[in-house]
Amino acid sequence: MAIKLVSVSPAQDELIKRAIALGDRCTWTLGLLKPPAYRKAAEDGGLLAAVEGDEVIGYALFGLPKRSARIRLGHLCVAEEHRGRGIGRKLVEGIRGEVSVTARDQGQVPT
């Protein structure tokens, strides 16, 4: 089945809940992140989910640049059973695409 990257909006509550559940499964490596942080990331355009079928198999929480050319990557999580398939790389590449679209929409040249 194909992996789809989804830029999660605040209205996509089910995807947010699934990302939270995955993050909760990985607290031993990521640390605890409370649900409001995921919702805030979605509001700010900084939650990207890797979806296969109806399952969130990975996600990235990131901050889009405002005054800096640097992206802040807060969490990069891939379900243990799906590791080794290049999903983390796809998420990072997807973030680059998100930043390029945001920069273009704001009339900035991405770096």
Long-range contacts (C-beta under 8 A, 24 or more apart in sequence): 1-52, 1-53, 2-52, 3-50, 3-51, 3-52, 3-57, 3-85, 3-87, 3-90, 4-50, 4-51, 4-52, 5-48, 5-49, 5-50, 5-51, 5-90, 5-91, 5-94, 6-48, 6-49, 6-51, 7-45, 7-47, 7-48, 7-94, 7-98, 8-42, 8-47, 8-48, 8-49, 8-59, 9-42, 10-39, 10-42, 10-43, 12-42, 15-49, 15-51, 15-56, 16-42, 16-47, 18-49, 18-55, 18-56, 19-47, 19-49, 19-56, 19-59, 21-56, 22-56, 22-57, 22-58, 22-59, 22-77, 22-79, 23-59, 23-75, 23-77, 25-79, 25-80, 26-77, 26-79, 26-80, 30-75, 30-77, 33-61, 33-74, 33-75, 37-61, 37-74, 41-74, 45-98, 45-102, 46-74, 48-91, 48-94, 48-95, 48-98, 50-78, 50-87, 50-90, 50-91, 52-82, 57-82, 57-87, 58-82, 58-87, 58-88, 58-91, 59-91, 60-91, 60-92, 60-94, 60-95, 62-95, 64-98, 64-99, 64-102, 65-99, 69-111, 71-95, 71-99
